[in-house]
Amino acid sequence: MSLIVSKFGGMSLADVDSIKKTAEIIRSDSSRRYVVISAPGIRSGDEMRVTDMFYICHARYINRENFSEMLTKIEDRFTSIVQALDLTTDIHYEMMDLKKNLFLGRTNDYIVSRGEYIMGKIMAELLGWKFIDAAEVIYFNKEGTLNRDKTIAAVKEVVSRYERAVVPGFYGTVSGTNIKTFERGGGDVTGALLALALGADMYEKWAESTEIFSADPSIVKSPSIIRNITYAELRELTYMGISILYDDVILLMEHSGIPISIRNIHHSDDKGTLVTDELPPDSRRDVAACIAGRRNFKVIHIRKFGLNKLVGIGQKVFGIFTRRNISCEHYLSGIYQFSIVVKNPMFDLKRAEIVKELQDAINPEDIEVQKDLSLIAVVGQGMGTVKGIFAKTFDALAAANIKVRLIQQGGDDLNILIGVYDEDFEVSVRALYEAMILQ
């Protein structure tokens, strides 16, 4: 029997109807044998997520404020779910246990993890499956980093005993005692770790809005949905702001070769987007998969004759930024100019001292800080082998009267990176989409 690990986000569990729909999806394929669950999301309007309500409870307790009203709201929400589904999970007991742990001084991580913990119990009872607390299988080191080896071993030992199981996402444990939450994308990371440890044939991510479009729908009208994409292409799009999966998840699945199926809870019959190492033969592309971009970059141009002959120039420049904990997003170099692209807000605060140190270290003829720059990536596997790709790029932008500020192609043939002024960003995206995708 094939094995699918499925992860369902908070909007898939926001209300009774969504929970029923999620259970129906799980039951519709017997290969879906292990499920990772989030805490209930927002049902409507300005309502808070359950996780945010737990955050408030802990903050009010720490500040010696009354948290009982918020705790009652949480209890009422979970109780209404249990009653509507005709289940027996004792929500009042869980709330009393949480209140006791507040008084015992349990950490914020412990308190906010209870949303996933309780929802996991509810889903396990609804499905008739085994509930496995994430604290039994997801392990962190003392400094807070994931202990991958211990986690993989625990999943193999504990989870694989059961043919079907529900595991809450978002958290794990340090040394088997203290609860620790992931910094970001915890549910997805939990699902990916289970898929890796159990040797899954597929990892599914289900959420409310998961389509990967070939361009931003707010900029390009009705862009096409990408049905097949490679791990490498998805990593590029993630960097450019398309937040479907976190890098950690993509890398885990890429290294293991496990395909990722990205699905929409509202369109469960739609096959969604499949992420694999290589594109299937019938989904090869002539040019690009997607046009994506980000605004508000700055570029520091350092100009000096014979710059290319200065030994250690890169080390000097990067060291100045590194000492101030400022990430250099990209860099371009030539015989006369060295350019650094940054997006860290700390640069604005330390701009004067950085420029001064660059002047002292390199003695350049000129340092120019260019602001309001957008970066646009034309992403597609094997783009470097396409004849005339640069001509097509420049022709499209020239026809739209766009001035290109920088252009770069990575050595992995995955993308062409173009810099334009922020004010030209949307026009540039539309022009490139029409030339590279619609063609």
C-alpha positions as CSV (number, residue, x, y, z in Angstrom):
1,M,0.0,0.0,0.0
2,S,1.3,3.5,-0.9
3,L,1.8,5.9,1.9
4,I,0.8,9.6,2.0
5,V,1.5,12.0,4.8
6,S,-1.0,14.9,4.7
7,K,-0.8,18.2,6.5
8,F,-3.9,20.4,7.0
9,G,-3.7,24.1,7.9
10,G,-5.7,26.1,10.3
11,M,-8.3,27.2,7.7
12,S,-9.0,23.6,6.9
13,L,-10.1,23.2,10.6
14,A,-11.6,26.6,11.3
15,D,-15.2,25.4,11.8
16,V,-17.3,22.2,11.9
17,D,-18.0,22.2,8.2
18,S,-14.3,22.6,7.4
19,I,-13.4,19.8,9.8
20,K,-16.0,17.5,8.3
21,K,-14.6,18.3,4.8
22,T,-11.1,17.6,6.0
23,A,-12.1,14.2,7.4
24,E,-13.9,13.4,4.2
25,I,-10.7,14.2,2.2
26,I,-8.6,12.0,4.5
27,R,-11.0,9.1,4.2
28,S,-11.3,9.4,0.4
29,D,-7.9,7.9,-0.1
30,S,-6.7,4.9,1.9
31,S,-3.1,5.9,1.2
32,R,-3.5,8.9,3.5
33,R,-2.4,7.2,6.6
34,Y,-0.7,9.9,8.7
35,V,-2.1,13.3,9.2
36,V,-0.6,16.5,10.7
37,I,-3.0,19.0,12.2
38,S,-2.9,22.7,12.9
39,A,-4.9,24.7,15.4
40,P,-8.3,26.1,14.2
41,G,-7.9,29.2,12.0
42,I,-10.1,32.3,11.6
43,R,-13.7,31.5,10.8
44,S,-14.7,35.0,9.6
45,G,-14.2,38.7,10.0
46,D,-11.8,40.0,12.6
47,E,-11.9,36.8,14.7
48,M,-8.6,35.7,16.2
49,R,-6.9,32.5,15.5
50,V,-7.0,30.0,18.4
51,T,-3.2,30.2,18.6
52,D,-3.3,34.0,19.0
53,M,-5.9,33.5,21.8
54,F,-3.5,31.2,23.6
55,Y,-0.7,33.8,23.2
56,I,-3.0,36.4,24.9
57,C,-3.8,34.1,27.7
58,H,-0.1,33.6,28.5
59,A,0.7,37.3,28.2
60,R,-2.2,38.3,30.5
61,Y,-1.1,35.7,33.1
62,I,2.5,37.0,33.0
63,N,1.3,40.6,33.3
64,R,-1.0,39.5,36.2
65,E,-4.1,40.4,34.2
66,N,-7.4,38.5,34.1
67,F,-7.1,35.8,31.4
68,S,-10.2,33.8,32.4
69,E,-12.4,35.5,29.8
70,M,-10.1,34.5,26.9
71,L,-9.7,31.0,28.3
72,T,-13.5,30.7,28.3
73,K,-13.7,31.8,24.7
74,I,-11.2,29.1,23.7
75,E,-13.1,26.5,25.7
76,D,-16.4,27.5,24.1
77,R,-15.0,27.3,20.6
78,F,-13.5,23.8,21.1
79,T,-16.6,22.6,23.0
80,S,-18.9,23.7,20.2
81,I,-16.8,21.7,17.7
82,V,-16.9,18.6,19.9
83,Q,-20.6,18.8,20.5
84,A,-21.5,19.4,16.8
85,L,-19.4,16.4,15.8
86,D,-20.9,14.3,18.6
87,L,-17.5,13.4,20.1
88,T,-16.4,12.8,23.7
89,T,-13.1,14.7,23.9
90,D,-13.2,16.4,27.3
91,I,-12.4,20.1,26.5
92,H,-13.2,21.3,30.0
93,Y,-10.5,19.0,31.4
94,E,-8.0,20.3,28.8
95,M,-8.7,23.9,29.8
96,M,-8.3,23.1,33.5
97,D,-5.1,21.3,32.8
98,L,-3.9,24.3,30.8
99,K,-4.8,26.7,33.6
100,K,-2.9,24.5,36.1
101,N,0.1,24.6,33.9
102,L,-0.1,28.4,33.7
103,F,0.1,28.6,37.4
104,L,3.0,26.1,37.4
105,G,4.9,28.6,35.2
106,R,4.9,26.6,32.0
107,T,6.4,28.5,29.1
108,N,4.7,30.4,26.4
109,D,5.6,27.7,23.9
110,Y,3.8,25.1,25.9
111,I,0.6,27.2,26.2
112,V,0.4,28.2,22.5
113,S,1.0,24.6,21.4
114,R,-2.3,23.5,23.0
115,G,-4.3,24.6,20.0
116,E,-2.7,21.9,17.8
117,Y,-2.7,19.4,20.7
118,I,-6.4,19.7,21.3
119,M,-7.4,19.8,17.7
120,G,-5.2,16.8,17.0
121,K,-7.1,14.9,19.7
122,I,-10.5,15.9,18.2
123,M,-9.5,14.9,14.7
124,A,-8.1,11.5,15.9
125,E,-11.4,10.7,17.6
126,L,-13.4,11.8,14.6
127,L,-11.3,9.6,12.3
128,G,-11.0,6.7,14.8
129,W,-7.2,6.9,14.5
130,K,-4.4,6.9,17.0
131,F,-3.4,10.2,18.5
132,I,0.3,10.7,18.9
133,D,1.5,13.8,20.8
134,A,4.2,15.6,18.8
135,A,6.2,15.8,22.1
136,E,6.8,12.1,21.7
137,V,8.4,12.3,18.3
138,I,9.7,15.8,17.5
139,Y,12.9,16.7,19.3
140,F,14.9,19.9,19.7
141,N,18.4,20.5,21.0
142,K,18.9,22.6,24.1
143,E,19.8,25.6,22.0
144,G,16.5,25.4,20.2
145,T,17.5,23.8,16.9
146,L,15.8,20.8,15.5
147,N,17.4,17.5,16.5
148,R,16.7,15.8,13.2
149,D,18.4,12.5,13.8
150,K,16.6,11.9,17.1
151,T,13.3,13.0,15.6
152,I,13.6,10.6,12.6
153,A,14.5,7.8,15.0
154,A,11.5,8.6,17.2
155,V,9.1,8.8,14.4
156,K,10.2,5.4,13.0
157,E,9.9,3.9,16.5
158,V,6.6,5.4,17.7
159,V,4.5,6.4,14.7
160,S,5.3,3.4,12.5
161,R,3.7,1.1,15.1
162,Y,0.3,2.3,14.0
163,E,-1.3,1.9,10.6
164,R,-3.0,5.3,10.9
165,A,-2.3,8.2,13.2
166,V,-2.9,11.9,13.8
167,V,0.1,14.1,15.0
168,P,-0.3,17.8,15.9
169,G,2.1,20.1,14.1
170,F,4.0,23.3,15.2
171,Y,5.8,21.9,18.3
172,G,8.0,19.3,19.8
173,T,10.1,18.9,23.0
174,V,13.5,19.6,24.4
175,S,14.9,16.6,26.4
176,G,11.4,15.0,26.5
177,T,10.1,17.6,29.1
178,N,9.9,21.2,27.9
179,I,7.7,22.0,24.9
180,K,9.3,24.0,22.1
181,T,7.6,25.5,19.1
182,F,9.0,25.9,15.6
183,E,9.9,29.5,14.7
184,R,7.9,29.3,11.4
185,G,6.1,26.8,9.3
186,G,6.0,24.3,12.1
187,G,3.1,22.2,10.9
188,D,4.7,21.9,7.4
189,V,8.1,20.9,8.9
190,T,6.4,18.3,11.2
191,G,4.7,16.8,8.1
192,A,7.9,16.8,6.1
193,L,9.8,15.0,9.0
194,L,7.1,12.4,9.2
195,A,7.2,11.8,5.4
196,L,10.9,11.5,5.5
197,A,11.1,9.1,8.5
198,L,8.2,6.9,7.3
199,G,9.5,6.7,3.7
200,A,6.3,8.3,2.3
201,D,5.4,8.1,-1.4
202,M,3.9,11.6,-1.2
203,Y,3.7,14.6,1.1
204,E,0.5,16.6,0.8
205,K,0.0,20.2,1.9
206,W,-3.7,21.2,2.2
207,A,-4.7,24.8,2.8
208,E,-7.3,27.4,1.9
209,S,-5.4,29.1,-0.9
210,T,-2.4,27.1,-2.3
211,E,-2.4,27.7,-6.0
212,I,1.0,28.5,-7.4
213,F,0.3,31.0,-10.2
214,S,2.7,31.9,-13.0
215,A,2.5,35.5,-11.9
216,D,0.9,37.5,-9.0
217,P,-2.9,37.6,-9.6
218,S,-3.0,41.1,-8.1
219,I,-0.7,42.3,-10.9
220,V,-1.5,40.0,-13.9
221,K,-5.2,39.2,-14.6
222,S,-6.0,35.5,-14.4
223,P,-2.5,34.0,-14.6
224,S,-2.2,30.3,-15.3
225,I,-1.7,27.8,-12.5
226,I,1.5,25.9,-12.4
227,R,0.7,22.2,-12.4
228,N,4.2,20.9,-12.3
229,I,7.3,22.5,-10.8
230,T,10.7,21.4,-9.5
231,Y,12.0,21.7,-6.0
232,A,14.6,24.1,-7.3
233,E,12.1,26.3,-9.1
234,L,9.9,26.4,-6.0
235,R,12.9,27.5,-3.8
236,E,13.5,30.4,-6.2
237,L,9.8,31.4,-6.0
238,T,9.9,31.2,-2.2
239,Y,12.7,33.6,-2.1
240,M,10.8,36.0,-4.4
241,G,7.9,36.1,-1.9
242,I,5.6,33.2,-3.0
243,S,5.1,31.8,0.4
244,I,3.6,28.3,-0.2
245,L,6.2,26.3,1.6
246,Y,9.2,27.2,3.7
247,D,12.7,26.4,2.5
248,D,13.3,23.9,5.3
249,V,10.3,21.8,4.0
250,I,11.4,22.0,0.4
251,L,14.9,21.0,1.2
252,L,13.8,18.0,3.3
253,M,11.6,16.7,0.5
254,E,14.2,17.5,-2.2
255,H,17.0,15.6,-0.4
256,S,14.7,12.6,0.1
257,G,13.1,12.7,-3.3
258,I,9.6,12.6,-1.9
259,P,7.1,14.5,-4.2
260,I,5.1,17.4,-2.7
261,S,1.4,17.7,-3.7
262,I,0.0,21.2,-2.9
263,R,-3.8,21.1,-2.7
264,N,-6.7,23.4,-2.0
265,I,-9.2,22.4,0.6
266,H,-12.0,24.1,-1.3
267,H,-11.2,22.3,-4.5
268,S,-10.3,18.9,-3.4
269,D,-11.0,17.3,-6.8
270,D,-8.4,19.6,-8.3
271,K,-5.0,17.9,-8.6
272,G,-3.2,21.1,-7.5
273,T,0.5,21.5,-8.0
274,L,3.0,18.6,-8.0
275,V,6.6,19.4,-6.9
276,T,9.3,16.9,-8.1
277,D,13.0,16.8,-8.8
278,E,12.4,16.8,-12.6
279,L,9.5,17.9,-14.7
280,P,7.4,15.1,-16.3
281,P,8.1,14.8,-20.1
282,D,4.6,16.2,-20.9
283,S,5.2,19.4,-18.9
284,R,8.3,20.7,-20.4
285,R,8.3,24.5,-21.0
286,D,9.7,26.5,-23.8
287,V,10.7,29.4,-21.7
288,A,9.6,30.2,-18.1
289,A,7.4,28.8,-15.3
290,C,6.8,32.0,-13.4
291,I,7.4,35.7,-13.1
292,A,7.9,36.8,-9.5
293,G,9.4,39.7,-7.7
294,R,9.9,41.8,-4.6
295,R,10.1,45.5,-4.0
296,N,12.1,47.9,-1.9
297,F,15.7,46.8,-2.3
298,K,18.8,49.0,-2.1
299,V,22.0,48.7,-4.1
300,I,25.4,49.9,-2.9
301,H,27.6,50.5,-5.9
302,I,31.4,50.7,-5.2
303,R,33.4,52.1,-8.1
304,K,37.2,52.0,-8.4
305,F,39.5,51.6,-11.4
306,G,41.3,48.2,-11.2
307,L,38.8,46.9,-8.7
308,N,39.1,43.4,-10.2
309,K,42.8,43.3,-9.3
310,L,42.3,43.9,-5.6
311,V,42.9,40.7,-3.7
312,G,40.3,40.0,-1.0
313,I,37.9,42.8,-2.1
314,G,34.8,40.5,-1.6
315,Q,36.0,39.5,1.8
316,K,36.5,43.1,2.9
317,V,33.1,44.2,1.6
318,F,31.1,41.3,2.9
319,G,32.9,41.5,6.3
320,I,31.6,45.1,6.8
321,F,28.0,43.9,6.3
322,T,28.5,40.7,8.3
323,R,29.7,42.5,11.4
324,R,26.4,44.4,11.4
325,N,24.3,41.4,10.8
326,I,23.1,42.7,7.4
327,S,22.4,40.0,4.8
328,C,23.7,40.7,1.3
329,E,20.9,39.4,-1.0
330,H,22.9,39.6,-4.2
331,Y,26.2,40.9,-5.5
332,L,27.5,41.8,-9.0
333,S,31.1,42.5,-9.9
334,G,33.1,43.9,-12.8
335,I,36.5,45.4,-13.5
336,Y,35.4,48.8,-12.3
337,Q,32.3,48.2,-10.1
338,F,31.3,46.0,-7.2
339,S,27.5,46.1,-6.3
340,I,25.8,44.8,-3.2
341,V,22.0,44.3,-3.0
342,V,20.4,44.6,0.5
343,K,17.0,44.6,2.0
344,N,17.7,44.6,5.7
345,P,16.2,47.7,7.5
346,M,19.3,47.8,9.6
347,F,21.2,49.1,6.6
348,D,19.2,52.4,6.8
349,L,20.1,52.8,10.4
350,K,23.8,52.2,9.8
351,R,24.2,53.5,6.3
352,A,26.6,56.4,7.2
353,E,29.0,54.2,9.2
354,I,28.9,51.4,6.5
355,V,29.7,53.9,3.7
356,K,32.5,55.4,5.9
357,E,34.0,51.9,6.5
358,L,33.8,51.0,2.9
359,Q,35.6,54.2,2.0
360,D,38.4,53.6,4.5
361,A,38.8,49.9,3.5
362,I,38.8,50.3,-0.3
363,N,39.4,54.0,-1.0
364,P,36.9,54.0,-3.9
365,E,36.5,56.7,-6.5
366,D,32.8,56.7,-5.7
367,I,30.1,55.0,-3.6
368,E,26.5,55.3,-4.7
369,V,23.5,54.0,-2.7
370,Q,20.6,53.4,-5.0
371,K,17.2,53.0,-3.4
372,D,13.7,52.0,-4.6
373,L,14.8,49.0,-6.6
374,S,12.6,46.0,-7.4
375,L,14.0,42.6,-8.3
376,I,12.0,40.4,-10.7
377,A,12.9,36.8,-11.4
378,V,12.0,35.0,-14.6
379,V,12.1,31.4,-13.2
380,G,12.3,28.2,-15.2
381,Q,14.4,25.0,-15.2
382,G,17.0,25.0,-18.0
383,M,16.5,28.7,-19.0
384,G,20.2,29.1,-19.6
385,T,20.0,26.7,-22.6
386,V,17.2,28.6,-24.3
387,K,18.5,30.6,-27.3
388,G,17.7,34.2,-27.4
389,I,16.3,34.3,-23.8
390,F,18.1,37.6,-22.9
391,A,17.0,39.2,-26.2
392,K,13.4,38.3,-25.4
393,T,13.7,39.7,-21.9
394,F,15.2,43.0,-23.0
395,D,12.8,43.3,-25.9
396,A,9.8,42.9,-23.6
397,L,11.0,45.5,-21.2
398,A,12.1,47.9,-23.9
399,A,8.7,47.7,-25.5
400,A,7.2,48.6,-22.2
401,N,9.6,51.6,-21.9
402,I,11.3,50.1,-18.8
403,K,14.8,51.0,-17.8
404,V,16.8,48.0,-16.6
405,R,19.0,48.8,-13.7
406,L,20.7,45.4,-13.3
407,I,20.5,41.9,-14.8
408,Q,22.0,38.6,-13.6
409,Q,21.7,34.9,-14.5
410,G,22.5,32.2,-12.0
411,G,24.9,29.5,-12.8
412,D,22.2,26.9,-12.2
413,D,20.2,28.0,-15.2
414,L,17.1,28.5,-13.0
415,N,16.4,32.2,-13.4
416,I,17.2,35.6,-14.9
417,L,17.2,38.3,-12.2
418,I,16.2,41.8,-13.4
419,G,16.4,45.0,-11.4
420,V,14.0,47.9,-12.2
421,Y,12.8,50.9,-10.4
422,D,9.9,50.3,-7.9
423,E,7.6,52.5,-9.9
424,D,8.1,50.2,-12.9
425,F,7.6,47.0,-11.0
426,E,4.0,46.0,-12.0
427,V,4.4,47.1,-15.6
428,S,7.6,45.0,-15.9
429,V,5.9,41.9,-14.4
430,R,3.1,42.2,-16.9
431,A,5.4,42.7,-19.8
432,L,7.6,39.8,-18.9
433,Y,4.5,37.6,-18.3
434,E,3.2,38.3,-21.8
435,A,6.5,37.6,-23.4
436,M,7.7,34.6,-21.4
437,I,4.5,32.8,-20.3
438,L,1.7,33.7,-22.7
439,Q,4.0,34.0,-25.8
